[in-house]
Amino acid sequence: MNKFINVLLLFILFPTMLFTIWVGFDLPVEFFRTSGGQLQYRFKIFLAIGLLVFIINLRRTIRRWMGLRMVNQTNKFIWNEPMSKERIQRVQVYTLLEAMVLFFVGTVLYNLTSEAWMPAIGFWFGAADNLVFLLVGSSNSRFRAGVTKKAIVVADRDVSLIYFSGLRKISIQQDTIYFDYIKDLQLTFPLACIPEEKREEFFQVLEAQVDTDRVFVTKNR
């Protein structure tokens, strides 16, 4: 989910940057018989782009905070543990880098032209949310993984919800846990989300929740 959001923001960024440069430097475009600084609907275009960026970031932040809240209701889980230190450190680095990039993009857009204030706010909102989320998630072991009778919940910078219904195979390949379902559906999350000293315990709890006659569970742990 997080990777998809970043790809989507990157896809939006390229035309946004070109449009901002066009307006900011008041470049002429003979085809439209005008220049960027004189374009009639530039405010509405910037507003539409900004709203789109804001909505995309808002969707990510709602999902993140809901996942964090859910996994920290430990009394509702059969098994629930903080993530490994290795995973938390990786989450901290990636989330901080993500925040820096979003802040930089917003600042560049605004510096090119103050008329791009709405897209800039959209990117700044994403940067601020990343920092707040990182501070809250890193405190008191809030980045966690848990198992209920119906699903696995993994919540850090991304949220994974792995239901047991329709599950056919659980395997490990290249530090990733794969969950294969009927109709060729496959879900994953990093193995590092489970502390190494807790992995055997995690898989024992997991096996107790599924029908091992119908679901293959790897012994390579």
N, C-alpha and C positions, 0 to 999 in steps of 0.2 A: 504493500500500500504506500509506504513512505517513498519507495523508489519510483513508483508510478506518479506520485504527486510532484516529485522533483523533475522528472522527465516532462511532465505537463507544463510546469513553470518555465522550464528551459525552452520548450516549444513556443510558449507565449513571449518569452523575453526577446527573441531575435527580431520579430516584426515590431515589437514595442520599442526596442533600441533604435531601429532604423527610422521609425516614425518620429521618435524624440529628437534624433539628430537632424532630421529634415526640418522639424519645427524650430528647434533650438538655434540652428545656423541659418534659418530662413532661406533654405535652398530652393531654387526655382525648379519647377517641373512643367515643361512646355506642354505636355499632354493635357494637363489640367488648366493651363494658362494662368497659373498662380504660383505662389511660393509657400513654403511651409508656414512661415509666420503670418501669412494672410489667409490660410485655409479657413473656410467658413465654419466647419463643424469640428474643429480640432478639440474644443473643450468637451464635447459630447463623446468623441472618440477616446480621449484620455480618461474620461469618467467611466466609460464602459470597460476599458482595459483594467482600470483600478478596481472596479467592483468585481470583475472576474478573478483577478489575483487574490483579492480579499476573501472571496467565497471559497476558492480552492484552499487557501491557508486555513480558513475557518473550519472547513470540513475535516482537515487533518487534525487540527487542534481539538475538536469535539471528540473525534475517535480516540485520540491519545489520552485525553483526560478521563473519558469514560472507561477506557481499558485500565488505566492506572487505579481509578476508584474501585473498579470491579475486583481486580486481583488483590487489593489490599483489604478486602472484606474476608479475612482469613478464616473466620468461623464458618463460612459457607463452602469451604474446600475440604476434601479428604486429605490432600497433600498440598502444602504451599510453602515455598522456600524462596529466599532472596536469590538473585542471579549470581553467577560466579563473578569474582573480582575482575577477571579477564574480560568478560562481556561488558561489565559496567564501565570499565576504562575505555573500551572501544566505543560504547555508546556516548560517553562524555566527549571524546575526541570528535566523532562524526557530527554530533549535535552542535558542538561549538563551531566547527567549521561551517556547517550549514547556516548557522546564525550569522557568522561573519560574511559569508557570501551574499545572503539576502540583504543584510544591512548595506554592504558595498554596492549592490545593484540599485537599491533604492536611492542611495546617495548620489550615484552617478547620474541616474535619470533626473533627479531634482536639480543637480548642478548644470546639466545640459540645458534645461529650461524649467523655470518654476511652474510652468503650466502643467508639468507632469507630476504635480503634487499627489494626485490620487493614486496612480500606479506606485509612486514612491511609498506612500502610506501602506499600501497593500503588502509590499515587500518588507517594510519596517515592522509591520505587525507580525509577520512570520518570524523575523529575527527576534523580536522581543518575546514572543511566545516560546520559541526554542530555548531561550535563556532561562525564563521562568520555569518552564517544564523541567529543564535540566537541574536547576537548583532544588526544586521540590522532589523530583524523582531520585536524586542522588542522596537525599537526606533520609535517615531512618530506614534504609533498605527498602525503598518503595518500588524499585524495579524488581519484579518477582515473576515466578511461574507457578501455576497451581493446577490441580486436577480435581474435577468434580465427578459425579456419577455419569455425566453426559458429555463432558468436554474437557479439553486442556485450554487454559488461558495463559498466554505469555504476553507481558506488557513491559516494554521499554520505549525506545524512540519509535517503535512500530508495535502494532498489536496483532497477535495471532490468536485466532479462535478455532480450535480443532475439535470438531464434533466426532463422536464415536459412531453415529448412525451412518451406515453405508460403508464403513471402513473395512478394508480388506488386507492391508499390509502396512507394517511399520518397519522401516529400515534406516540404516545410517550409512551415509556415503560422504566422504570429504567434509567432515565436521558439520554435517547438516542432517537433521532428522526428517525423513520423508514419510508422508502419510498418503497412501494410495487408496482411492475409493472406486466404487463402481462408476461406470460411464467415463473412465479415464481421467477423473479429477485427481489432482495431486496438490497437497498443501505441505508446507515446510516451515521449519524455524531452526535457527542455529543451535547446534549441540551445546555450545558454550553458555547458552541460557540456563542450563542445568549444571550446578556445581559438580565437579568430578567426583567428589566424595559422596554425593547424593544421587548419582545416576542409577546405581543398582536399586536403590530404594524407590526412585521415581518409576523405573520400569516395572518393579514388582507391584506398585500401586496401579500402574497403567494396565498390566495384565489382568488384575483383579476386576477391572471395569469393562473389559471386552470379552467376547466369546473366543477363546484361543483356538477352538475347533474351526472357526470361520475366519479368524484374523491371524495372519502370520506376524509374529513379533520377533524381531532379530535378537539373537543372543550375543551379537558382537557389540559390546558396550564399552 
